[in-house]
Amino acid sequence: MSAITNPAQTIARKRDGEELTDAEISSFIMGLGTNAVADYQASAFLMAVYLNGMTLDETVSLTRAMLNSGIRHDLSSIPGVKVDKHSTGGVGDKVSIILAPLAAACGLKVPMMAGRGLGHSGGTIDKLESISGFLVKLTPDRFKQILSEVGCAIIGQSEQIAPADRKLYALRDVTATVESNPLIVASILSKKLAEGTDALVMDVKVGSGAFMKTKEDAKRLARDLIKVAGKMGLPCRALLTNMNQPLGCTGGNALEIAECIDLLRPAQGKRADQGCSADLKELTIQLCAHMLELGKITKTLASGRKLAHAKLVDGSAWKKFEEMVEAQGGSVDQIRHPEKLPKAPHTTTWKSPRRGYITGMNTEAIGNILVDLGAGRHRAADPIDAAVGLVFHKKLGAHVEKNDDLVTVHYSNSELLRDLEQRYLAALTIGGARKTVPQLILDQL
């Protein structure tokens, strides 16, 4: 390791738009762990990067430095190809909970490190914790054991995994520097490389419910992820997928687990081709097909889709899900009887104010309604109410009559209900003519 450089000098060079060396970036990130770099200096560095960006080489150096700030799982002793998927986040995005056991049922090993909710975007870890006893914090040895025996495990980021990312992420959230491609890329890839995956499929969300609002911005991020992953020796591909409406039928933690169960259990899964869960099932199968091709389980995407669909229908994915839940301490009885999942004390239905077609949904606004119901957090320390949420009856393209049910609300506190209803109605555009429903998968890189 080279001598520690002056943090202020590193900040000044990036402030002035200069390209930092690998040694400067490594030294700065190392200083976060030794307290040689103060939080106010890290905040200044983040803003300089946000304003001036980073070159490809700088982003690779930042990713490597963040990866090297903590431990790295060595999964080489576990037979099979390890492939993970990461989503940039959205509303109702519960794909990982179905995808991990499905890909494992198809023959892959899936070491998945997932996150908690961020802003209006829900988190896989919060959803899984609505299953009684489910453990997202596992020792490295236990993580490897479950991955070897079951084929998949979904864990949260431990304090030993990319600790520099944990510190920088907390500062990004309070310094308005979240939306920076180099910082996003380094944050995602440092954690994915640390978990020990051999290949990665990215689901980059686009639209009103995504952090990337335009296809051009999402494509730029996807390309950066693929380039940096390639430089780090991690095969990576990306799908750009639509987040202009919630994914699936539900938003809210226990409600989303119940929807996943409906898709995973063979009898229910066959019926989920119709209605609001159709997009969730389709996206899960498409992402699984890409994982299978990247992991060399299948030679083509078409054969991957066929295999994924077969393993979903015949109950193999459901069996893997049961095994994963049991191995991670969760209640198998609860997932077999989802009526035992956390249940809100009250429900009500919000209805359509007029006749027409749903032609638009402000999905970020809907995500913020979920946060205000208690399904998400305003601050990192806020508790989650696993039982509250929304069940969507009408999505884009649907015809509605006046007083038709739009959404069923599962709630604990009625004080904000009237305001939330007005906000939900304001988030919908109901027009006189039907519009074409946008494609689910917008592009592939």
VEXFI-169888 format. One record per residue (C-alpha): x, y, z; residue in three letters. Coordinates in steps of 0.001 Angstrom, whole numbers. Layout:
! residues N
> px, py, pz, rest
> X, Y, Z, ALA
...
***
This chain:
! residues 445
> px, py, pz, rest
> 0, 0, 0, MET
> 1342, 3427, -958, SER
> 1717, 6198, 1590, ALA
> -1481, 7914, 2661, ILE
> -2091, 11031, 595, THR
> -3506, 14268, 1974, ASN
> -7341, 13953, 1865, PRO
> -7746, 17687, 1270, ALA
> -5435, 17493, -1745, GLN
> -7449, 14597, -3183, THR
> -10676, 16552, -2692, ILE
> -9178, 19649, -4317, ALA
> -8008, 17725, -7384, ARG
> -11422, 16176, -7904, LYS
> -13091, 19540, -7198, ARG
> -11021, 21012, -10030, ASP
> -12034, 18238, -12413, GLY
> -8707, 16415, -12437, GLU
> -8369, 12648, -12766, GLU
> -7355, 10951, -9529, LEU
> -4802, 8164, -9448, THR
> -5506, 4681, -8151, ASP
> -3211, 5403, -5185, ALA
> -5096, 8587, -4275, GLU
> -8485, 6865, -4376, ILE
> -7236, 3807, -2469, SER
> -5653, 6007, 178, SER
> -8794, 8114, 590, PHE
> -11074, 5059, 961, ILE
> -8623, 3393, 3354, MET
> -8708, 6591, 5404, GLY
> -12440, 6187, 5957, LEU
> -11764, 3032, 7941, GLY
> -8910, 4464, 9993, THR
> -10648, 7811, 10632, ASN
> -7833, 9567, 8798, ALA
> -10635, 10933, 6590, VAL
> -13348, 12791, 8487, ALA
> -17026, 12616, 7542, ASP
> -16987, 16242, 6380, TYR
> -14082, 15424, 4072, GLN
> -15884, 12352, 2720, ALA
> -18952, 14554, 2103, SER
> -16857, 17072, 192, ALA
> -15326, 14254, -1875, PHE
> -18787, 12887, -2709, LEU
> -19999, 16285, -3873, MET
> -16877, 16763, -6013, ALA
> -17511, 13381, -7653, VAL
> -21212, 14189, -8067, TYR
> -20415, 17470, -9832, LEU
> -17407, 16383, -11927, ASN
> -17958, 12660, -12422, GLY
> -15238, 10033, -12753, MET
> -13442, 8369, -15628, THR
> -13766, 4627, -16168, LEU
> -10364, 4047, -14567, ASP
> -11301, 6161, -11535, GLU
> -14574, 4268, -11119, THR
> -12726, 942, -11300, VAL
> -10273, 2192, -8662, SER
> -13113, 3353, -6419, LEU
> -14915, 6, -6793, THR
> -11758, -1952, -6011, ARG
> -10920, 216, -3000, ALA
> -14425, -185, -1561, MET
> -14288, -3951, -2173, LEU
> -10909, -4175, -429, ASN
> -12185, -2238, 2588, SER
> -13827, -5444, 3891, GLY
> -13970, -9205, 3562, ILE
> -14684, -11120, 370, ARG
> -16554, -14425, 370, HIS
> -14563, -17222, -1297, ASP
> -17129, -19568, -2834, LEU
> -14671, -21450, -5034, SER
> -15071, -24629, -2970, SER
> -18786, -24796, -3793, ILE
> -19472, -26705, -7041, PRO
> -21504, -24930, -9698, GLY
> -21632, -21518, -11307, VAL
> -22617, -18659, -8991, LYS
> -24821, -16046, -10658, VAL
> -26654, -13178, -8983, ASP
> -29115, -10525, -10076, LYS
> -29361, -6951, -8848, HIS
> -32178, -4449, -9308, SER
> -31763, -692, -9059, THR
> -35067, -642, -7170, GLY
> -38701, 215, -7646, GLY
> -42206, -124, -6239, VAL
> -43539, -3649, -5800, GLY
> -40250, -5143, -7033, ASP
> -40216, -8514, -5291, LYS
> -38494, -10408, -8123, VAL
> -35487, -11548, -6077, SER
> -37653, -13519, -3655, ILE
> -38971, -15669, -6516, ILE
> -35888, -15551, -8731, LEU
> -33286, -16863, -6261, ALA
> -35049, -20197, -5595, PRO
> -36139, -20470, -9238, LEU
> -32583, -20084, -10565, ALA
> -31352, -22535, -7927, ALA
> -33995, -25039, -9027, ALA
> -32613, -24686, -12563, CYS
> -29091, -25624, -11434, GLY
> -27361, -22354, -10529, LEU
> -25902, -21314, -7196, LYS
> -27358, -17930, -6247, VAL
> -25453, -15938, -3589, PRO
> -27710, -12910, -3246, MET
> -26909, -9892, -1134, MET
> -29983, -7667, -987, ALA
> -30822, -4325, 569, GLY
> -33439, -2563, 2632, ARG
> -35881, 0, 1335, GLY
> -34433, 3280, 111, LEU
> -36719, 6288, -202, GLY
> -39826, 5307, -2151, HIS
> -38223, 2030, -3255, SER
> -38959, -1156, -1298, GLY
> -36261, -3514, -6, GLY
> -35976, -7285, -375, THR
> -34523, -7673, 3131, ILE
> -37478, -5857, 4733, ASP
> -39870, -8104, 2833, LYS
> -38146, -11319, 3882, LEU
> -38094, -10194, 7515, GLU
> -41902, -10218, 7516, SER
> -41497, -14028, 7639, ILE
> -41136, -14868, 11327, SER
> -37574, -15777, 12268, GLY
> -36009, -15207, 8841, PHE
> -32333, -14370, 9357, LEU
> -30634, -12014, 6925, VAL
> -27427, -11814, 8968, LYS
> -25442, -15027, 8525, LEU
> -21846, -15876, 9315, THR
> -19691, -16433, 6220, PRO
> -19517, -20160, 7002, ASP
> -23286, -20482, 7385, ARG
> -23838, -18500, 4189, PHE
> -21557, -20893, 2297, LYS
> -23209, -23932, 3878, GLN
> -26725, -22856, 2847, ILE
> -25528, -21927, -628, LEU
> -23911, -25341, -999, SER
> -26827, -27373, 377, GLU
> -29848, -25383, -863, VAL
> -28415, -23556, -3862, GLY
> -29498, -20053, -2840, CYS
> -29329, -17687, 100, ALA
> -30473, -14074, 441, ILE
> -28578, -12020, 3001, ILE
> -28120, -8392, 3982, GLY
> -24876, -6453, 3849, GLN
> -22857, -7228, 6979, SER
> -20532, -4789, 8692, GLU
> -17589, -6723, 7240, GLN
> -18737, -6421, 3602, ILE
> -17522, -3233, 1904, ALA
> -17654, -1113, 5092, PRO
> -16484, 1914, 3099, ALA
> -19654, 1612, 1051, ASP
> -21787, 1618, 4207, ARG
> -20171, 4841, 5376, LYS
> -20294, 6576, 1992, LEU
> -23866, 5451, 1347, TYR
> -25091, 6963, 4618, ALA
> -23384, 10229, 3699, LEU
> -24735, 10180, 123, ARG
> -28257, 9909, 1480, ASP
> -27917, 13128, 3512, VAL
> -25742, 15138, 1102, THR
> -27924, 14838, -2030, ALA
> -25282, 12824, -3892, THR
> -27189, 9552, -4416, VAL
> -27754, 10076, -8163, GLU
> -24146, 9819, -9311, SER
> -23255, 7033, -11737, ASN
> -19692, 6407, -10475, PRO
> -20936, 6256, -6881, LEU
> -23864, 3981, -7820, ILE
> -21633, 1658, -9845, VAL
> -18963, 1383, -7136, ALA
> -21587, 780, -4440, SER
> -23360, -1997, -6344, ILE
> -20319, -3790, -7719, LEU
> -18175, -3661, -4573, SER
> -20898, -5589, -2728, LYS
> -21562, -8022, -5569, LYS
> -17861, -8814, -5944, LEU
> -17586, -9260, -2172, ALA
> -20379, -11843, -2109, GLU
> -18364, -14085, -4443, GLY
> -20597, -14262, -7499, THR
> -19151, -15438, -10843, ASP
> -21540, -13417, -13029, ALA
> -24213, -10770, -12624, LEU
> -27463, -9821, -14338, VAL
> -28581, -6230, -13733, MET
> -32209, -5112, -13766, ASP
> -31968, -1366, -14373, VAL
> -35352, 225, -13758, LYS
> -36633, 3089, -15904, VAL
> -39595, 5395, -15332, GLY
> -41621, 7285, -12760, SER
> -40966, 4746, -10002, GLY
> -37232, 4372, -10713, ALA
> -34191, 6410, -9731, PHE
> -33434, 6626, -13468, MET
> -36402, 8440, -15011, LYS
> -35352, 8227, -18668, THR
> -34190, 5380, -20872, LYS
> -31086, 7358, -21832, GLU
> -29999, 7777, -18191, ASP
> -30701, 4105, -17451, ALA
> -28737, 2979, -20498, LYS
> -25792, 5148, -19452, ARG
> -25806, 3564, -15980, LEU
> -26128, 44, -17434, ALA
> -23168, 619, -19740, ARG
> -21061, 1931, -16870, ASP
> -21924, -1102, -14751, LEU
> -21033, -3516, -17543, ILE
> -17720, -1760, -18328, LYS
> -16567, -1581, -14717, VAL
> -17696, -5143, -13980, ALA
> -15735, -6301, -17033, GLY
> -12600, -4512, -15793, LYS
> -13055, -6286, -12447, MET
> -13369, -9686, -14113, GLY
> -17104, -10056, -13511, LEU
> -19224, -10998, -16564, PRO
> -22289, -8754, -16489, CYS
> -25294, -7969, -18637, ARG
> -28204, -5620, -18066, ALA
> -31902, -5388, -18870, LEU
> -33698, -2055, -18885, LEU
> -37182, -2656, -17462, THR
> -40259, -512, -17084, ASN
> -41074, 1063, -13727, MET
> -43904, 3363, -14848, ASN
> -46281, 1317, -12697, GLN
> -45849, -911, -9633, PRO
> -44607, -4418, -10400, LEU
> -47164, -7114, -9639, GLY
> -50331, -6832, -7545, CYS
> -48962, -5611, -4228, THR
> -46828, -3069, -2423, GLY
> -45917, -3629, 1221, GLY
> -43769, -6264, 2860, ASN
> -45983, -9158, 4003, ALA
> -48390, -8567, 1107, LEU
> -45528, -8915, -1354, GLU
> -44345, -12126, 313, ILE
> -47876, -13510, -71, ALA
> -47845, -12600, -3780, GLU
> -44493, -14364, -4207, CYS
> -45947, -17449, -2557, ILE
> -48900, -17350, -4959, ASP
> -46496, -17404, -7894, LEU
> -44134, -19996, -6442, LEU
> -46682, -22587, -5376, ARG
> -47514, -24642, -8480, PRO
> -51307, -24543, -8235, ALA
> -51393, -20776, -7753, GLN
> -48548, -20106, -10184, GLY
> -50544, -21392, -13135, LYS
> -53321, -18920, -12386, ARG
> -50989, -15946, -12093, ALA
> -50677, -15601, -15872, ASP
> -53743, -13364, -15683, GLN
> -54147, -10098, -13803, GLY
> -51695, -7857, -12038, CYS
> -49046, -10536, -11356, SER
> -48452, -11304, -15035, ALA
> -45666, -8716, -15337, ASP
> -43962, -10004, -12184, LEU
> -43958, -13572, -13486, LYS
> -42759, -12548, -16953, GLU
> -39882, -10423, -15662, LEU
> -38764, -13140, -13247, THR
> -38645, -15742, -16025, ILE
> -36803, -13388, -18390, GLN
> -34173, -12504, -15783, LEU
> -33779, -16168, -14888, CYS
> -33212, -17024, -18553, ALA
> -30384, -14488, -18733, HIS
> -28835, -15888, -15551, MET
> -29025, -19427, -16964, LEU
> -27405, -18438, -20253, GLU
> -24693, -16417, -18495, LEU
> -24091, -19367, -16139, GLY
> -23928, -21795, -19083, LYS
> -26833, -23909, -17798, ILE
> -28619, -23295, -21119, THR
> -27230, -22342, -24508, LYS
> -29975, -19903, -25503, THR
> -32380, -17497, -23854, LEU
> -35305, -19411, -25339, ALA
> -34233, -22655, -23678, SER
> -33598, -20724, -20468, GLY
> -37118, -19336, -20473, ARG
> -38506, -22810, -21122, LYS
> -36532, -24324, -18250, LEU
> -37436, -21496, -15849, ALA
> -41131, -21793, -16683, HIS
> -41022, -25574, -16201, ALA
> -39335, -25302, -12793, LYS
> -41865, -22691, -11683, LEU
> -44849, -24790, -12769, VAL
> -43689, -28172, -11437, ASP
> -43059, -26944, -7896, GLY
> -39243, -27177, -7943, SER
> -38824, -23446, -7259, ALA
> -41356, -23609, -4413, TRP
> -39422, -26495, -2840, LYS
> -36190, -24462, -3025, LYS
> -37975, -21494, -1444, PHE
> -39158, -23678, 1440, GLU
> -35628, -25016, 1902, GLU
> -34108, -21527, 1867, MET
> -36639, -20145, 4365, VAL
> -36068, -23080, 6714, GLU
> -32267, -22877, 6395, ALA
> -32347, -19160, 7231, GLN
> -34502, -19681, 10303, GLY
> -37839, -18597, 8828, GLY
> -41226, -20123, 9616, SER
> -42058, -22745, 6988, VAL
> -45517, -23075, 8536, ASP
> -46110, -19391, 7886, GLN
> -45212, -19541, 4201, ILE
> -47281, -22677, 3748, ARG
> -50182, -20821, 5359, HIS
> -49674, -17200, 4248, PRO
> -52762, -16099, 6137, GLU
> -50440, -16356, 9173, LYS
> -48169, -13610, 7807, LEU
> -48482, -10210, 9525, PRO
> -51930, -8793, 8891, LYS
> -53023, -5167, 9248, ALA
> -55951, -4521, 11601, PRO
> -57900, -2507, 9015, HIS
> -58592, -2453, 5283, THR
> -60424, -40, 3044, THR
> -60841, 382, -701, THR
> -60127, 3475, -2766, TRP
> -62423, 3788, -5767, LYS
> -62305, 5378, -9192, SER
> -63750, 8920, -9263, PRO
> -64836, 8577, -12895, ARG
> -65108, 6352, -15933, ARG
> -62221, 5898, -18363, GLY
> -58876, 4172, -18843, TYR
> -55832, 4300, -16597, ILE
> -53251, 5925, -18845, THR
> -50644, 7017, -16302, GLY
> -49335, 6205, -12821, MET
> -46892, 8331, -10823, ASN
> -45175, 5325, -9314, THR
> -42791, 7311, -7121, GLU
> -45800, 9027, -5529, ALA
> -47357, 5601, -4908, ILE
> -44098, 4432, -3323, GLY
> -44135, 7450, -1023, ASN
> -47707, 6592, 2, ILE
> -46446, 3139, 997, LEU
> -43695, 4774, 3070, VAL
> -46243, 6998, 4821, ASP
> -48443, 3979, 5555, LEU
> -45460, 2523, 7433, GLY
> -44177, 53, 4820, ALA
> -40980, 2067, 4362, GLY
> -38760, 4487, 6263, ARG
> -38359, 8246, 6379, HIS
> -35144, 7782, 8391, ARG
> -32820, 4799, 8654, ALA
> -33831, 4149, 12277, ALA
> -37584, 4117, 11582, ASP
> -39384, 824, 12271, PRO
> -41190, -1037, 9481, ILE
> -44811, -2138, 9738, ASP
> -44682, -5438, 7840, ALA
> -48465, -5740, 7608, ALA
> -49448, -2514, 5853, VAL
> -49558, -1940, 2114, GLY
> -51582, -1758, -1069, LEU
> -53220, -4394, -3273, VAL
> -53646, -3050, -6798, PHE
> -56799, -3995, -8710, HIS
> -56254, -1727, -11730, LYS
> -53026, -882, -13521, LYS
> -52042, 775, -16797, LEU
> -54471, 138, -19643, GLY
> -57321, -984, -17416, ALA
> -60857, 258, -18065, HIS
> -62625, 1629, -14998, VAL
> -66177, 2669, -14266, GLU
> -66990, 5276, -11651, LYS
> -66688, 3712, -8168, ASN
> -64753, 681, -9413, ASP
> -62215, -613, -6894, ASP
> -58732, 738, -7663, LEU
> -56739, -445, -4670, VAL
> -57302, -2109, -1294, THR
> -55420, -421, 1537, VAL
> -54118, -2444, 4483, HIS
> -53461, 25, 7288, TYR
> -52837, 418, 11006, SER
> -53309, 4148, 11498, ASN
> -56275, 5941, 9960, SER
> -55138, 9513, 10679, GLU
> -53509, 10081, 7280, LEU
> -55898, 7930, 5276, LEU
> -57945, 10700, 3661, ARG
> -54833, 12600, 2578, ASP
> -53240, 9400, 1243, LEU
> -56368, 8596, -774, GLU
> -56276, 12011, -2439, GLN
> -52590, 11562, -3177, ARG
> -53229, 8135, -4724, TYR
> -55973, 9484, -6963, LEU
> -53699, 12373, -7948, ALA
> -51016, 9833, -8895, ALA
> -53341, 8261, -11491, LEU
> -54231, 9642, -14903, THR
> -57649, 8437, -16033, ILE
> -58273, 9355, -19668, GLY
> -61096, 8876, -22128, GLY
> -59119, 6716, -24557, ALA
> -57009, 3628, -23959, ARG
> -53239, 4003, -24453, LYS
> -50809, 1259, -25353, THR
> -49302, -264, -22223, VAL
> -45530, 279, -22337, PRO
> -43240, -2693, -22875, GLN
> -41982, -4449, -19765, LEU
> -38442, -4971, -21095, ILE
> -37201, -1872, -22889, LEU
> -33692, -2929, -23895, ASP
> -30886, -5411, -23296, GLN
> -27206, -4612, -23026, LEU
***
